[in-house]
Amino acid sequence: MSCEESAGANLKHHFCPNHLRDLLHPRARTNNEPHAFLQVDALGRVPFSSIRRPRPLLEMDPPNSTKSGDADNKATDKPLDEEPMLAARVCIEDGLNLLLDVDDIDRFLQFSQLHDGGNQLKQKRQALLESLAVSLQLVDPLAKNGQSRSQDDFIFQRIISLPKGRKLLVRYLQLIFPGSDLMRIVCMGIFRHLRSLFGVLSSDPDIAKTTNKLANVVNSCIHKMELGPISACLAAVSCSSEQPPLRPLGSPVGDGASTVLKSTLDRASELLRGNNFNNAGMALWRASFNEFYNLLMRYCISKYDGIMQSLNSQLPPEFASEISDAAAQAIVREMPIELLRSSFPHIDEQQKRLLMEFLKQSMLGSQKTEPAMSR
């Protein structure tokens, strides 16, 4: 039960800690800390499982090992606790434990009367959330100190490659204060790796559910942002080394990236219609959108050329009508029409002319695809 659910429930005793453990001076967990165990009668101490010190299932010599080569094999073998993916799993477990501490603080603040209004705990809550960003090595690209990303988000990429890492990310976003700098920093990290997160929808229903939930949570975060943070997130897409998966909504291979980008464009349209921006914010948005729009148009042109080349190689020129029909169907099926539609309120006159020329060339303005563009 979440803190919000507990608050809304008609309970005699809310699910809330009576006191908080020492969160103000947490000590770093190490591999040398005492191992937790359970005392069981007649069995003695039964240790809990630990991600930091997994028990080996079987010890055996490496294949083709010889007595003379044992020293070399031992020198080249990497200890299990130094394996990168184990380190990622340890980081995930530490992150989930940290978010449990944050959840405890939220419950304690909600159901307890504190003399200082809980200011000290609120500060500690924010410090815990910021420390998780440090653990994920998510730095602020807009920071004045010019700090750059560590190895192109190497640690972050390993963590989000694991289903449990994505669950960590979902819970993390749900606990961050909406519209804060920390929210922007985490979302910029997500926007830099849209392909890693949403490139291929897993056939495993649980993993697919987590991925879809992550997209929905990011959409919710975007709808609470102002124009400046939204511009920074969109700029992260263009600055990324990954090509985002730009697909139509409802694509069977996954549309998480497209839903996130569409939410960004729609939120910007909402803010611009309401004049909720300043000159600096508008300048940043124009620069960010122009870069993204160039990326989007390059993708659409390349996708259209690929479709036409494939059809022309399969059918002779005398089947022009069949090629046209097949092209129209393929374009609706594979082209990110919703992103083009959401981009339309933001384009200038030159971009509009280029778009209309492309639509005319690719037959998106034909009778077959006109309903898809006009919805």
Secondary structure, 3 states (H helix, E strand, C coil): CCHHHHHHCCCCCCCCCCCCCCCCCCCCCCCCCCCCEEEECCCEEEECCCCCCCCCCCCCCCCCCCCCCHHHHHHHCCCHHHCHHHHHHHHHHHHHHHHHHHHHHHHHHHHCCCCCCCHHHHHHHHHHHHHHHHHCCCCCCCCCCCCCCHHHCHHHHHHHCCHHHHHHHHHHHHHCCCCCHHHHHHHHHHHHCHHHHHCCCCCCHHHHHHHHHHHHHHHHHHCCCCHHHHHHHHHHHHHCCCCCCCCCCCCCCCCHHHHHHHHHHHHHHHHHHCCCCCHHHHHHHHHHHHHHHHHHHHHHHHHHHHHHHHHHHHCCHHHHHHHHHHHHHHHHHHCCHHHHHHHHHHCCHHHHHHHHHHHHHHCCCCCCCHHHHHC
